[in-house]
């Protein structure tokens, strides 16, 4: 007779909740500490709407769709946002200078130890300040989270990271060379155009699988996921910066090299924690990038999301700014040593059938 393992107890059963409660109380303390950090640095905390006409326009982000029903019975499609970014940038256009937001955000097709369909994103924006300032913010926040829960290291799956050591700064090109022996910039033209065959040739030479229908973006992602990301943020955090412009749809080109953009991601213990931009404020260029992203989404997934025309209108008048999105639940995980994201979420979303 085959033994059937019983389903795990729901999160709301007293014994399961008792196991989770220390993580949840640590979550509350870290959130309070971050609110204090933002207040001390003269940020205004804002609260944005979850329902939006567009959930965002990145090819590989998947949204939850709903609809609004008017008095006449007519319906209008709406989406649960994947980030409060568009609304926050409209507030910068309105005149706010430093804003922070703890937002519940929603991403479909995502579930696992580090992914949950509903999670908390903390985003903050600095008008008139560079994205290098956000790098300093990240270092301060890692240390603050550790101090708040009384730990000397961030941890995930047995690996550690010292939150009190200055993060390493590594460009994407340097990371590709170090961890995959690939000259990434050799496959990017002066205007940001990409050479798929050149990158494919380098990858084959270094033992990567390359399929005939792989795009340059597919190949870039494969190297990043298989060779680069697993090596980041051990011992100390890593700030991976200067992404190719084609991989930074909302970031402005770097002034010293227009092949790359003012985008960085923060990693600790091999976990991506945050994604930051020197914000693009050219509305025409932003529209072009959104259209390319949605064409790719249509090609790969057979669907696309509308563009928020109101956002593009606001972008015309938005000041120069930098902004960042940090996965708050993941930060709590690393500070507390939790192994799964649902351990640090007060009321996890029920599992769906496979």
C-alpha positions as CSV (number, residue, x, y, z in Angstrom):
1,X,0.0,0.0,0.0
2,X,1.3,3.4,-0.9
3,X,1.7,5.8,2.0
4,X,0.0,9.1,1.5
5,X,1.7,12.0,3.2
6,X,-0.9,14.3,4.9
7,X,-1.2,17.8,3.7
8,X,0.6,20.4,5.9
9,X,-1.5,22.1,8.5
10,X,-2.9,25.5,7.5
11,X,-0.9,28.6,8.6
12,X,-3.7,29.6,11.0
13,X,-3.5,26.5,13.2
14,X,-2.1,27.5,16.6
15,X,1.0,25.2,16.5
16,X,2.0,26.4,13.0
17,X,1.4,30.0,14.0
18,X,3.5,29.6,17.1
19,X,6.4,28.5,14.9
20,X,5.9,31.4,12.6
21,X,5.3,34.1,15.2
22,X,8.9,35.0,16.0
23,X,9.5,35.7,12.3
24,X,6.4,37.8,12.1
25,X,7.2,39.9,15.2
26,X,10.7,40.5,13.7
27,X,9.0,41.6,10.5
28,X,7.0,44.2,12.5
29,X,10.2,45.5,14.2
30,X,12.1,45.8,10.9
31,X,9.2,47.6,9.2
32,X,9.0,50.1,12.1
33,X,12.8,50.6,11.9
34,X,12.6,51.3,8.1
35,X,9.8,53.8,8.7
36,X,12.1,55.5,11.2
37,X,14.9,55.5,8.7
38,X,12.7,57.2,6.1
39,X,11.4,59.7,8.5
40,X,14.9,60.6,9.7
41,X,15.9,61.1,6.1
42,X,12.9,63.4,5.4
43,X,10.9,61.0,3.2
44,X,7.1,61.3,3.1
45,X,5.4,58.0,3.3
46,X,2.7,57.6,0.5
47,X,0.0,55.1,-0.2
48,X,-0.8,54.3,-3.8
49,X,-3.8,52.5,-5.3
50,X,-3.5,48.8,-6.0
51,X,-5.9,48.9,-9.1
52,X,-4.3,50.4,-12.2
53,X,-5.0,50.7,-15.9
54,X,-1.6,49.0,-16.5
55,X,0.2,46.7,-14.1
56,X,3.6,47.6,-15.7
57,X,5.1,46.9,-19.0
58,X,7.9,44.4,-18.5
59,X,7.8,41.3,-20.7
60,X,8.3,38.7,-18.1
61,X,6.2,40.1,-15.3
62,X,2.7,38.6,-15.1
63,X,-0.3,40.4,-13.6
64,X,-3.7,39.6,-12.2
65,X,-6.6,41.1,-14.2
66,X,-10.0,42.2,-13.1
67,X,-12.6,44.6,-14.3
68,X,-14.6,47.6,-13.1
69,X,-18.3,47.7,-13.8
70,X,-19.9,51.1,-14.3
71,X,-23.4,52.2,-13.6
72,X,-24.4,51.3,-17.2
73,X,-23.0,47.8,-16.8
74,X,-20.1,48.6,-19.1
75,X,-16.8,47.1,-18.0
76,X,-13.3,48.5,-18.0
77,X,-10.2,46.2,-17.5
78,X,-8.0,46.9,-14.5
79,X,-5.0,45.2,-13.1
80,X,-3.5,44.6,-9.6
81,X,-0.2,46.5,-9.8
82,X,3.1,44.6,-9.9
83,X,4.7,47.7,-8.4
84,X,3.6,51.1,-7.2
85,X,6.2,52.7,-9.5
86,X,4.0,54.5,-11.9
87,X,1.9,56.1,-9.2
88,X,5.0,57.1,-7.2
89,X,6.5,58.8,-10.3
90,X,3.3,60.7,-10.8
91,X,3.7,62.0,-7.3
92,X,7.2,63.2,-8.1
93,X,5.7,65.1,-11.0
94,X,3.2,66.5,-8.6
95,X,6.0,68.1,-6.6
96,X,7.1,65.5,-4.0
97,X,10.9,65.3,-3.5
98,X,11.5,62.2,-1.3
99,X,8.8,59.6,-1.0
100,X,8.6,56.0,0.4
101,X,5.9,53.5,0.0
102,X,5.2,50.1,1.6
103,X,2.9,48.5,-1.0
104,X,1.2,45.1,-1.4
105,X,2.0,44.1,-4.9
106,X,0.8,41.1,-7.0
107,X,2.6,38.9,-9.5
108,X,1.0,36.0,-11.2
109,X,2.8,32.7,-12.1
110,X,5.2,33.2,-9.2
111,X,5.3,30.8,-6.2
112,X,8.2,29.3,-4.4
113,X,10.6,29.7,-1.4
114,X,11.4,33.2,-2.5
115,X,8.2,34.1,-4.5
116,X,4.6,34.7,-3.4
117,X,1.7,35.9,-5.5
118,X,1.1,38.8,-3.1
119,X,4.0,40.4,-1.3
120,X,5.3,43.7,0.1
121,X,7.5,46.0,-1.9
122,X,9.1,49.0,-0.2
123,X,9.9,51.6,-2.8
124,X,11.6,55.0,-2.3
125,X,12.4,57.8,-4.7
126,X,14.8,60.8,-4.5
127,X,14.1,63.7,-6.8
128,X,17.3,65.5,-7.9
129,X,19.6,62.8,-6.5
130,X,21.7,60.2,-8.3
131,X,21.2,56.4,-8.1
132,X,24.6,56.2,-6.3
133,X,22.8,57.6,-3.2
134,X,20.5,54.6,-3.3
135,X,23.5,52.4,-3.1
136,X,24.3,54.1,0.2
137,X,20.6,53.6,1.3
138,X,20.9,49.9,0.6
139,X,24.0,49.5,2.8
140,X,22.4,51.4,5.6
141,X,19.1,49.4,5.4
142,X,20.9,46.0,5.5
143,X,22.8,47.0,8.6
144,X,19.6,48.5,10.2
145,X,17.6,45.3,9.6
146,X,20.3,43.2,11.2
147,X,20.7,45.5,14.2
148,X,16.9,45.6,14.7
149,X,16.7,41.8,15.1
150,X,20.0,41.5,16.9
151,X,21.9,39.4,14.4
152,X,25.4,39.8,13.0
153,X,24.7,38.2,9.6
154,X,22.1,37.7,7.0
155,X,21.5,34.1,6.1
156,X,19.8,31.9,3.6
157,X,20.1,28.2,3.1
158,X,23.3,27.9,5.1
159,X,25.0,30.8,3.4
160,X,25.9,34.1,5.1
161,X,26.5,37.7,4.4
162,X,27.9,40.4,6.7
163,X,25.5,43.3,6.6
164,X,28.0,45.7,8.2
165,X,30.6,45.4,5.5
166,X,30.4,47.8,2.6
167,X,28.7,46.1,-0.4
168,X,30.9,45.1,-3.4
169,X,30.1,47.1,-6.5
170,X,30.4,45.0,-9.7
171,X,29.3,45.9,-13.2
172,X,27.3,43.4,-15.2
173,X,30.1,43.3,-17.7
174,X,32.7,42.6,-15.0
175,X,30.4,39.9,-13.6
176,X,30.1,38.2,-17.0
177,X,33.8,38.2,-17.5
178,X,34.6,37.0,-13.9
179,X,32.0,34.2,-13.7
180,X,31.4,33.2,-17.3
181,X,34.5,34.4,-19.2
182,X,32.2,36.3,-21.6
183,X,32.9,39.8,-23.0
184,X,29.3,41.1,-22.8
185,X,29.9,44.6,-24.1
186,X,31.4,43.1,-27.3
187,X,27.8,42.1,-28.2
188,X,26.4,45.6,-27.7
189,X,26.7,48.4,-30.2
190,X,27.3,52.1,-29.4
191,X,23.6,52.9,-29.5
192,X,22.6,49.9,-27.3
193,X,21.7,47.6,-30.2
194,X,22.6,43.9,-29.5
195,X,24.4,41.3,-31.5
196,X,22.8,38.0,-30.8
197,X,25.2,35.9,-32.8
198,X,28.3,37.4,-31.2
199,X,26.9,36.6,-27.7
200,X,25.9,33.1,-28.8
201,X,29.4,32.4,-30.1
202,X,31.0,33.4,-26.8
203,X,28.5,31.3,-24.9
204,X,29.0,28.2,-26.9
205,X,32.8,28.6,-26.4
206,X,32.2,28.6,-22.7
207,X,29.9,25.6,-22.5
208,X,26.4,27.1,-22.6
209,X,23.5,25.6,-24.3
210,X,22.3,27.9,-27.2
211,X,19.0,27.2,-29.0
212,X,18.3,28.4,-32.6
213,X,15.4,30.5,-31.5
214,X,17.1,32.2,-28.5
215,X,17.1,36.0,-28.6
216,X,20.0,38.1,-27.3
217,X,17.8,38.7,-24.2
218,X,17.2,35.0,-23.7
219,X,21.0,34.4,-23.8
220,X,21.8,37.3,-21.5
221,X,19.3,35.9,-19.0
222,X,20.7,32.4,-19.2
223,X,24.2,33.6,-18.3
224,X,22.9,35.8,-15.5
225,X,20.8,33.1,-13.9
226,X,23.2,30.1,-14.4
227,X,26.6,31.7,-13.7
228,X,26.3,35.1,-12.3
229,X,23.5,35.3,-9.7
230,X,24.5,32.2,-7.8
231,X,27.9,33.9,-7.0
232,X,26.6,37.2,-5.7
233,X,26.2,38.4,-2.1
234,X,28.3,35.9,-0.2
235,X,30.4,37.2,2.6
236,X,29.2,40.7,1.8
237,X,26.4,42.1,-0.3
238,X,26.8,42.8,-4.0
239,X,25.6,45.8,-6.0
240,X,25.4,44.6,-9.6
241,X,25.3,47.7,-11.7
242,X,25.4,49.1,-15.3
243,X,22.9,46.7,-16.9
244,X,22.7,46.8,-20.7
245,X,20.2,49.4,-21.8
246,X,18.1,46.8,-23.5
247,X,17.7,45.2,-20.0
248,X,16.7,48.4,-18.2
249,X,13.4,49.5,-19.7
250,X,12.8,52.3,-17.1
251,X,16.4,53.5,-16.6
252,X,18.3,56.2,-18.3
253,X,21.6,55.5,-20.2
254,X,24.8,55.9,-18.3
255,X,26.5,59.2,-19.3
256,X,29.9,57.5,-19.6
257,X,28.8,54.6,-21.8
258,X,25.4,54.6,-23.5
259,X,25.6,50.8,-24.0
260,X,24.7,50.5,-20.4
261,X,22.1,52.0,-18.1
262,X,21.9,53.5,-14.6
263,X,20.4,50.3,-13.1
264,X,21.6,48.2,-10.2
265,X,20.3,45.2,-8.3
266,X,21.2,44.4,-4.7
267,X,22.1,40.8,-3.8
268,X,22.7,39.1,-0.5
269,X,23.3,35.4,0.1
270,X,22.6,34.8,-3.6
271,X,19.1,36.4,-3.3
272,X,18.1,39.4,-5.3
273,X,16.8,42.0,-2.8
274,X,16.3,45.3,-4.8
275,X,16.2,46.8,-8.2
276,X,17.1,50.5,-8.7
277,X,17.2,53.0,-11.5
278,X,18.4,56.4,-12.4
279,X,15.0,57.1,-13.8
280,X,14.3,57.6,-17.5
281,X,12.3,60.8,-18.0
282,X,12.1,60.9,-21.8
283,X,8.5,60.0,-22.5
284,X,9.0,59.2,-26.2
285,X,11.9,56.8,-25.4
286,X,9.8,55.3,-22.6
287,X,6.9,54.6,-24.9
288,X,9.3,53.0,-27.5
289,X,10.7,50.7,-24.8
290,X,7.3,49.8,-23.4
291,X,6.2,48.8,-26.9
292,X,9.2,46.6,-27.4
293,X,8.6,44.9,-24.1
294,X,5.0,44.3,-24.9
295,X,5.8,43.0,-28.4
296,X,8.2,40.5,-26.7
297,X,5.5,39.6,-24.1
298,X,3.1,38.9,-27.0
299,X,5.6,36.8,-28.8
300,X,6.5,34.7,-25.7
301,X,3.2,34.5,-23.8
302,X,0.5,35.5,-26.3
303,X,-0.7,38.5,-24.3
304,X,0.3,42.1,-23.6
305,X,-0.8,44.9,-21.2
306,X,-2.0,48.4,-22.0
307,X,0.4,51.3,-21.7
308,X,-0.6,53.9,-19.0
309,X,-0.9,57.0,-21.1
310,X,-1.4,59.1,-17.9
311,X,2.0,57.9,-16.7
312,X,3.6,58.9,-20.0
313,X,2.0,62.4,-19.8
314,X,3.3,62.8,-16.2
315,X,6.8,61.7,-17.3
316,X,7.1,64.8,-19.6
317,X,7.2,66.9,-16.4
318,X,8.9,64.5,-14.0
319,X,12.1,65.9,-12.5
320,X,15.4,64.0,-12.7
321,X,15.2,61.3,-10.0
322,X,16.4,57.9,-8.7
323,X,14.2,55.2,-7.4
324,X,14.4,51.7,-6.0
325,X,12.1,48.7,-5.2
326,X,13.1,46.4,-2.4
327,X,11.5,43.1,-1.6
328,X,10.6,43.6,2.0
329,X,9.7,40.0,2.8
330,X,13.0,38.8,1.4
331,X,14.9,41.3,3.6
332,X,13.0,39.9,6.6
333,X,13.8,36.3,5.5
334,X,17.6,37.0,5.4
335,X,17.6,39.0,8.7
336,X,15.7,36.2,10.5
337,X,17.2,33.2,8.8
338,X,13.7,32.0,7.5
339,X,13.9,29.4,4.7
340,X,10.6,30.3,2.9
341,X,8.8,33.6,2.2
342,X,5.5,32.4,3.6
343,X,7.2,32.1,7.0
344,X,7.4,35.9,7.2
345,X,4.0,36.8,5.7
346,X,1.2,37.2,8.3
347,X,-1.5,35.6,6.2
348,X,-0.1,33.7,3.2
349,X,-2.2,33.3,0.0
350,X,-3.6,29.7,-0.2
351,X,-1.9,27.3,-2.5
352,X,-3.6,26.7,-5.8
353,X,-3.9,23.4,-7.7
354,X,-0.9,22.6,-9.9
